[in-house]
Amino acid sequence: MAGKSSSVAPTTYSPSPTLKKQQRNNQQQPIFKDVDWVRPDGRAFQHCRPAFLRTGAVNSASGSAYAEFGNTKVIVSVFGPRESKKAMMFSDIGRLNCNVSYTTFASSIRGQGSEHKEFSSMLHKALEGAVMLESFPKTTVDVFALVLESGGSDLPVVISCASLALADAGIMMFDLVTSVSVSCLGTNLVIDPITEEESYQDGSIMITSMPSRNEVTQLTLSGDWSTPKIHEAMQLCLDACLKLGEIMRSCLREATSAPHE
Amino acid sequence: MLDKREDRMGVTDVSGDMAGEMEVDAFRRLFPLRFYERHLLESIRPDARPLGKSRDTTVALGAVASADGSALAKIGHTTMLAAIKMEVMTPASVSPDEGCIAIDFHMPAICSPLVRPGRPAEEAPVISKQLTDVILSSGMVDMKELCLISGKAAWMAYLDIYCLDADGALFDAALLSAVAAFSHLHIPAVSVNDEGRVVSVSEEQVEGNSIKEPLNKGKRKLTLSSAPFALTCILHKKYILADPTAEEESIMETLVTVVLDATGRLVSFYKPGGAFLAYTSAVQDCIALTRQRVKELQKILIEAVADMELD
């Protein structure tokens, strides 16, 4: 046994998860099915986590924003408009290039964040309808997101934060893009779910909208839903998007009214 | 008529001011080296720092809740986020009672316009190696403290450092964040289950005596001896510029990085080539600047730890 362990990279494991997961499966899940239960962080079902937003987090970028919703912490940097890659074909309109990555310590088990390969393209699709691509022809705007810590509802936070960073960079958009997700747990709808709630959800809906135009740029629906529930969840999402939009606007106003360094 | 002319005069005045400003900016972009040398003659830098002065530095502990220890360090605009996650491994047969530290430095695409996803920055692996060398050779962490059961189980500390904003002196900031993360580290309480695996135990379980004594009781904090601190300087002709910004590093390319530990012993001296050769006197000046800087950094770190304990 000792001989085996002298290999170059010793295999390691996190001491926590195995035991905890079993306990959760046995005990906690039924609680979510009841009509009356308390969310792990004590929120009401239709309360979002308090949002902390700040622009100008990264000085070397054209624009950037930091978003913190509970334990979900995200930084987005925007670079450009700058020269497109050499291999790109000529284009009359601008290009939007998006990338979402996770830190190795973002989730509770090390190195699990890289499972979200689809987030980059989802971020791109959520934003491209809102950005006025014809305002920067032949060039590329890069939107790079790094999830510092994953605490649930990561993609909606990334999308909202990215649109704030685009605004900070002075990229023209039809409107700010805001995104909110709702999870369906048994008979209940919970807004802005945390990781724990997401892992037990029966269904999930995420709406990305431009609130002041009342337009939806992206809607994803997965899992088990009934039609009336979908209507209810959509209304919840759109209401929250509208409010989040106001918070983002006031964040931008503060940034411009604050004295420049 | 008269009004109009006055108006026009007003306009020319404004544009005249603008032209003056533009000229300085254009000069800076077209002749960056001459722009800097003109400043150096006056013993001042474009950001109004004297040559030997470092930028404002802050340290915040516990920035990442999902990690066992974490810290955010800022030197000027350069921002580093370091986090440690503890995992269990079987120790190597040659050192059965020692744990291990794996250090990785990342430069994600958000930190600089020069880094693109999929094409990692050239500096990142270099800084990664330097950090590993410095942290392991400084003896700051006693590897024996990372042992759980001799020959059976020991801690593997994964230290990951992310550069969130790259504006020069990356190594200094990365090392500061790493040292701060170690001083914030809380090792989880663990015990051995029936299958022989090491599992974490929560505080309630320990207090309620539902589980036998945790394996590492009283060993939840590392004793850090003589933490290393670094200062990078630029050598340019007879001038020494401490704590350079990214712009300064790109214009004047001879860098010297000195690492001293808290007691003032030399841990590492790194001068990766460059156009200017260092005289003994320049080397001594760099070390003297670092000695001052170590005192500053130690004070900043102690204050950060005290702030954390108050909260």
Interface residues (C-beta under 8 A of the other chain):
Chain A: M1 A2 G3 S5 S6 P10 T11 T12 Y13 S14 P15 S16 T18 L19 A57 V58 N59 S60 A61 S62 S64 N71 K73 I75 V76 S77 F79 R82 N99 S101 T103 T104 F105 A106 S107 S108 R110 D142 F144 A145 L146 L148 E149 S150 G151
Chain B: A63 V64 A65 S66 A67 S70 H77 T79 L81 A83 K85 M86 E87 V88 M89 T90 P91 A92 S93 V94 P96 C100 D104 H106 P108 A109 I110 C111 S112 P113 R116 P117 G151 M156 Y158 D160 Y162 L164 D165 A166 D167 P188 V190 N193 R197 V198 V199 S200 A246
